[in-house]
Amino acid sequence: MRSEGDFDALYEASRDRLVRQLFALTGDLAGAEDLVQEAFVRTWMAWARVSSCASPEAFVRQVAFDLAKSWWRLCRP
């Protein structure tokens, strides 16, 4: 299992990249930042399991994209 420091490193290394990806998907920078933040919160809550994944960043990205899909469904007219 990876440590809390590994989570911090994951956050620092991937946060901006994920925000850019979600911004491209949503067209809303503040919304993208919120979605990525929520994805990291959910990742932290599951860190004991996620930390053993081959790519924890892929997990965060999938959570963020799933949240974006839910957001899109709620916000579209």
MDTraj code that builds the backbone (N, CA, C; nanometers):
import mdtraj as md
import numpy as np

residues = "MET ARG SER GLU GLY ASP PHE ASP ALA LEU TYR GLU ALA SER ARG ASP ARG LEU VAL ARG GLN LEU PHE ALA LEU THR GLY ASP LEU ALA GLY ALA GLU ASP LEU VAL GLN GLU ALA PHE VAL ARG THR TRP MET ALA TRP ALA ARG VAL SER SER CYS ALA SER PRO GLU ALA PHE VAL ARG GLN VAL ALA PHE ASP LEU ALA LYS SER TRP TRP ARG LEU CYS ARG PRO".split()
xyz = np.array([
    [0.0838, -0.1182, 0.0000],
    [0.0000, 0.0000, 0.0000],
    [0.0882, 0.1243, 0.0000],
    [0.0455, 0.2216, -0.0754],
    [0.1178, 0.3479, -0.0809],
    [0.0765, 0.4349, 0.0365],
    [0.1590, 0.5324, 0.0669],
    [0.1383, 0.6158, 0.1851],
    [0.0600, 0.7428, 0.1530],
    [0.0334, 0.8178, 0.2587],
    [-0.0313, 0.9478, 0.2449],
    [0.0532, 1.0400, 0.1574],
    [0.1844, 1.0292, 0.1718],
    [0.2749, 1.1089, 0.0886],
    [0.2587, 1.0774, -0.0589],
    [0.2299, 0.9510, -0.0891],
    [0.2066, 0.9128, -0.2284],
    [0.0789, 0.9781, -0.2818],
    [-0.0224, 0.9870, -0.1969],
    [-0.1453, 1.0552, -0.2380],
    [-0.1154, 1.2018, -0.2664],
    [-0.0394, 1.2648, -0.1782],
    [-0.0030, 1.4053, -0.1976],
    [0.0732, 1.4234, -0.3290],
    [0.1645, 1.3314, -0.3583],
    [0.2416, 1.3386, -0.4833],
    [0.1499, 1.3207, -0.6040],
    [0.0557, 1.2285, -0.5943],
    [-0.0418, 1.2086, -0.7021],
    [-0.1199, 1.3366, -0.7264],
    [-0.1656, 1.3981, -0.6199],
    [-0.2422, 1.5225, -0.6312],
    [-0.1590, 1.6308, -0.7006],
    [-0.0378, 1.6508, -0.6537],
    [0.0484, 1.7550, -0.7099],
    [0.0814, 1.7282, -0.8562],
    [0.1035, 1.6030, -0.8905],
    [0.1456, 1.5671, -1.0266],
    [0.0308, 1.5705, -1.1270],
    [-0.0920, 1.5474, -1.0819],
    [-0.1996, 1.5274, -1.1784],
    [-0.3140, 1.6279, -1.1708],
    [-0.3218, 1.7062, -1.0666],
    [-0.4359, 1.7969, -1.0493],
    [-0.4553, 1.8894, -1.1687],
    [-0.3526, 1.9629, -1.2083],
    [-0.3673, 2.0601, -1.3169],
    [-0.4039, 1.9915, -1.4482],
    [-0.3426, 1.8785, -1.4755],
    [-0.3726, 1.8043, -1.5981],
    [-0.5198, 1.7620, -1.5997],
    [-0.5685, 1.7119, -1.4862],
    [-0.7077, 1.6688, -1.4785],
    [-0.8039, 1.7867, -1.4911],
    [-0.7691, 1.8994, -1.4319],
    [-0.8538, 2.0186, -1.4456],
    [-0.8624, 2.0591, -1.5921],
    [-0.7497, 2.0566, -1.6634],
    [-0.7523, 2.0913, -1.8062],
    [-0.8405, 1.9940, -1.8843],
    [-0.8308, 1.8668, -1.8553],
    [-0.9117, 1.7669, -1.9242],
    [-1.0608, 1.7886, -1.8970],
    [-1.0945, 1.8143, -1.7711],
    [-1.2353, 1.8366, -1.7366],
    [-1.2853, 1.9690, -1.7905],
    [-1.1990, 2.0697, -1.7969],
    [-1.2374, 2.1969, -1.8572],
    [-1.2681, 2.1776, -2.0048],
    [-1.1865, 2.0987, -2.0742],
    [-1.2122, 2.0690, -2.2157],
    [-1.3455, 1.9970, -2.2324],
    [-1.3796, 1.9134, -2.1365],
    [-1.5042, 1.8375, -2.1436],
    [-1.6261, 1.9240, -2.1099],
    [-1.6136, 2.0087, -2.0083],
    [-1.7293, 2.0835, -1.9583],
    [-1.7387, 2.2261, -2.0110],
    [-1.6251, 2.2871, -2.0456],
    [-1.6245, 2.4273, -2.0864],
    [-1.6419, 2.5238, -1.9709],
    [-1.6269, 2.4744, -1.8487],
    [-1.6482, 2.5545, -1.7278],
    [-1.5306, 2.5304, -1.6327],
    [-1.4425, 2.6308, -1.6217],
    [-1.3216, 2.6132, -1.5410],
    [-1.3541, 2.5895, -1.3941],
    [-1.4419, 2.6702, -1.3372],
    [-1.4761, 2.6524, -1.1955],
    [-1.5411, 2.5163, -1.1733],
    [-1.6275, 2.4766, -1.2647],
    [-1.6903, 2.3452, -1.2545],
    [-1.5883, 2.2339, -1.2646],
    [-1.4924, 2.2485, -1.3558],
    [-1.3874, 2.1478, -1.3715],
    [-1.3049, 2.1357, -1.2440],
    [-1.2710, 2.2489, -1.1835],
    [-1.1943, 2.2467, -1.0585],
    [-1.2741, 2.1766, -0.9485],
    [-1.4025, 2.2050, -0.9397],
    [-1.4872, 2.1408, -0.8389],
    [-1.4966, 1.9902, -0.8616],
    [-1.5135, 1.9490, -0.9864],
    [-1.5236, 1.8067, -1.0171],
    [-1.3946, 1.7319, -0.9831],
    [-1.2814, 1.7921, -1.0160],
    [-1.1530, 1.7285, -0.9851],
    [-1.1327, 1.7222, -0.8338],
    [-1.1679, 1.8288, -0.7651],
    [-1.1534, 1.8283, -0.6193],
    [-1.2379, 1.7172, -0.5572],
    [-1.3620, 1.7043, -0.6015],
    [-1.4499, 1.5987, -0.5497],
    [-1.3942, 1.4607, -0.5841],
    [-1.3371, 1.4465, -0.7024],
    [-1.2775, 1.3179, -0.7404],
    [-1.1613, 1.2830, -0.6479],
    [-1.0806, 1.3817, -0.6111],
    [-0.9704, 1.3555, -0.5183],
    [-1.0209, 1.3233, -0.3780],
    [-1.1270, 1.3877, -0.3358],
    [-1.1854, 1.3558, -0.2053],
    [-1.2312, 1.2103, -0.2034],
    [-1.2995, 1.1692, -0.3089],
    [-1.3473, 1.0308, -0.3156],
    [-1.2313, 0.9321, -0.3266],
    [-1.1268, 0.9718, -0.3961],
    [-1.0081, 0.8864, -0.4060],
    [-0.9431, 0.8717, -0.2687],
    [-0.9322, 0.9810, -0.1962],
    [-0.8723, 0.9741, -0.0628],
    [-0.9530, 0.8813, 0.0282],
    [-1.0842, 0.8889, 0.0178],
    [-1.1700, 0.8051, 0.1013],
    [-1.1513, 0.6565, 0.0689],
    [-1.1098, 0.6266, -0.0530],
    [-1.0888, 0.4876, -0.0948],
    [-0.9398, 0.4564, -0.1107],
    [-0.8526, 0.5386, -0.0546],
    [-0.7089, 0.5278, -0.0787],
    [-0.6520, 0.3914, -0.0419],
    [-0.7031, 0.3289, 0.0610],
    [-0.6509, 0.1964, 0.1000],
    [-0.6649, 0.0971, -0.0151],
    [-0.7700, 0.1100, -0.0918],
    [-0.7926, 0.0215, -0.2063],
    [-0.7263, 0.0767, -0.3325],
    [-0.7434, 0.2053, -0.3563],
    [-0.6950, 0.2681, -0.4794],
    [-0.5428, 0.2691, -0.4850],
    [-0.4783, 0.2827, -0.3716],
    [-0.3328, 0.2942, -0.3704],
    [-0.2635, 0.1711, -0.4267],
    [-0.3315, 0.0582, -0.4292],
    [-0.2702, -0.0625, -0.4844],
    [-0.2985, -0.0792, -0.6338],
    [-0.3737, 0.0121, -0.6926],
    [-0.4009, 0.0072, -0.8368],
    [-0.2738, 0.0385, -0.9151],
    [-0.2675, -0.0136, -1.0355],
    [-0.1520, 0.0145, -1.1209],
    [-0.1414, 0.1633, -1.1521],
    [-0.2568, 0.2313, -1.1683],
    [-0.2566, 0.3740, -1.1989],
    [-0.3642, 0.4458, -1.1176],
    [-0.3288, 0.4918, -0.9992],
    [-0.4273, 0.5671, -0.9210],
    [-0.4790, 0.6906, -0.9940],
    [-0.3964, 0.7505, -1.0794],
    [-0.4438, 0.8670, -1.1549],
    [-0.5592, 0.8288, -1.2467],
    [-0.5545, 0.7112, -1.3039],
    [-0.6646, 0.6654, -1.3893],
    [-0.7934, 0.6539, -1.3089],
    [-0.7819, 0.6116, -1.1833],
    [-0.8987, 0.6028, -1.0964],
    [-0.9571, 0.7424, -1.0744],
    [-0.8710, 0.8375, -1.0402],
    [-0.9183, 0.9749, -1.0168],
    [-0.9842, 1.0291, -1.1431],
    [-0.9222, 1.0071, -1.2582],
    [-0.9767, 1.0556, -1.3842],
    [-1.1138, 0.9954, -1.4111],
    [-1.1275, 0.8661, -1.3882],
    [-1.2566, 0.8013, -1.4125],
    [-1.3644, 0.8565, -1.3206],
    [-1.3301, 0.8761, -1.1942],
    [-1.4265, 0.9343, -1.0995],
    [-1.4653, 1.0747, -1.1458],
    [-1.3678, 1.1544, -1.1855],
    [-1.3961, 1.2913, -1.2294],
    [-1.4846, 1.2911, -1.3536],
    [-1.4565, 1.2041, -1.4490],
    [-1.5378, 1.1976, -1.5704],
    [-1.6788, 1.1486, -1.5376],
    [-1.6912, 1.0536, -1.4471],
    [-1.8242, 1.0073, -1.4058],
    [-1.9027, 1.1205, -1.3392],
    [-1.8355, 1.1975, -1.2552],
    [-1.9006, 1.3125, -1.1924],
    [-1.9429, 1.4143, -1.2977],
    [-1.8583, 1.4352, -1.3980],
    [-1.8916, 1.5298, -1.5053],
    [-2.0142, 1.4829, -1.5825],
    [-2.0231, 1.3543, -1.6080],
    [-2.1411, 1.3026, -1.6784],
    [-2.2669, 1.3262, -1.5955],
    [-2.2599, 1.3028, -1.4652],
    [-2.3743, 1.3282, -1.3785],
    [-2.4095, 1.4761, -1.3761],
    [-2.3087, 1.5601, -1.3677],
    [-2.3283, 1.7052, -1.3674],
    [-2.3963, 1.7479, -1.4968],
    [-2.3488, 1.6948, -1.6094],
    [-2.4049, 1.7292, -1.7394],
    [-2.5519, 1.6889, -1.7483],
    [-2.5836, 1.5718, -1.6981],
    [-2.7228, 1.5247, -1.7017],
    [-2.8140, 1.6148, -1.6190],
    [-2.7635, 1.6625, -1.5050],
    [-2.8444, 1.7488, -1.4189],
    [-2.8576, 1.8902, -1.4736],
    [-2.7570, 1.9384, -1.5435],
    [-2.7536, 2.0786, -1.5851],
    [-2.8064, 2.1038, -1.7245],
    [-2.8235, 2.0007, -1.8028],
    [-2.8686, 2.0271, -1.9398],
    [-3.0191, 2.0550, -1.9412],
    [-3.0610, 2.1403, -2.0356],
    [-3.2036, 2.1770, -2.0412],
    [-3.2928, 2.0622, -2.0858],
])
top = md.Topology()
chain = top.add_chain()
for i, resn in enumerate(residues, 1):
    res = top.add_residue(resn, chain, resSeq=i)
    for name in ("N", "CA", "C"):
        top.add_atom(name, md.element.get_by_symbol(name[0]), res)
traj = md.Trajectory(xyz[None], top)
